[in-house]
Amino acid sequence: MQISVFGVSKIKKVGYLVLLAIMAQLVFSPVVDAETANERRARLEAELQNVERQILTQRRLVEDKQLERRSLERDVSIIESQIRQAQLGIQARTVAITQLIDQIEEKETTISILDERQRKQKESLADLIRRSAIYEDYSLVEVLLSRQNFSEFFSDVAAYQAIKNSLNESLTILQEIHRDTSSQKLQLESKQETEAEMRLIQEAQKREIEEQEREKERILQVTRGEERAYQQLLESQQRTASQLRNALFQLLGGGGGIPFPEAVELARYAERQTGVAASFILAILEQETNLGSNLGGCVYNDMRGGRVVMHPDRDVPVFLAIAETLGFDPRTRSVSCPIVTNGQRFGWGGAMGPSQFIPSTWATYGGFVNHGNGWVYSQAADAIRRINGTNSPSNPFNNRDAFLATALLLRDNGADGTHRGDRLAALRYYAGWGGATNPANAFYGDQVMRRKARLAEEMRILGGG
């Protein structure tokens, strides 16, 4: 079989045309209703900013009221402001979820476009490979002998090289599409996880509003709006030192319930080592227990929603190193489960112990390092062990170590004893530095600060008993 110069030139031209068409598709993306989409984004952003301003106004009102002497009017006003703040938080989260849904739809559209381009690129690549195979069936000597002059020979060689170059370019484009698709899918998964978390928080905050409404109605019903009756109610509700000594402080992640005085002593020990208020440490641990109580218990390699519970790259290697160092069986040690909503799984589980640290975060304070050949324990890097002055590695499932780790992280997050500083540190503890200013997460900081105030009062009563 012979290949004519005309046939080779045609192959060359077709190869270039196909490649140029695919590259044009990659560069130019269709813009549909761009103005409408931009207007929608602007409207949602303006609505969110308006709600955020109202939330800030209510928060300042509460803070101002808290400086006043405790009275029926003052406390009812605070409850009403907290309810309004929670309602605004739900409104802000609804807008944020709407924004996320829009972004998710955009990501899904982008992924669909990339998938289609990938399909076309694979077809083009297959065509180029077939055309290249035709040339591979002949040696250059055979091609030379089949030609009557050197110009035909060199034209064939040039066409062959052009197809080879097109193959390389096509492979490069295909790899870029694959990377782009993978990146878009990761971003999509992250946004879906955030949306699921927001919806769970939304439900929790709705329940909180209902509880606050009931508390307000109960107060008004019992006191009939009389200040003296309200003060008597407060006195009857205040737990005595004896009651506090017999109370249990619930801890998540295997800590169970420990006597409240023991929890206070552990928190005060952590306060002495870090400067972070003991009441604040207790408030964070109580908040984490409250939020995590519905997560249940998992094992790191359990399957949930088609994936293992714990992040296989970020956390599993660290967790296995912790298990080996501390001598426990990782297959039986309980860790937190990932979020599962309506049968759909989002994010990762694997948080450990009372402080609910994921393994990669525990490594920072617990002395686990990776020099490129796997995670190993380093006594020199174990900040908790160094502070405690013990002869054994720190343990995320040990209450004393967990309290101290919480305090260290809060200190590094900016806890300074002020309402503003501690609230921001709590938000960073929950949502990271990037999510600390997100109004959708404000509920966490507010709840922690309310817990801190109550726990500080209970510690005062316990100390005075």
BELJOHU-V748130 format. One record per helix or strand of 3 or more residues. SS is the DSSP state (~ for helix, > for strand). FROM is the first residue (numbers start at 1). TO is the last residue. If there is no record, write none. Layout:
ss:from:to
SS:FROM:TO
SS:FROM:TO
This chain:
ss:from:to
~:5:27
~:34:66
~:72:136
~:140:145
~:150:223
~:227:237
~:241:246
>:248:251
>:256:259
~:260:274
~:278:292
~:316:326
>:339:341
>:344:346
~:359:366
>:367:370
>:375:382
~:383:388
~:399:412
~:419:435
~:439:464
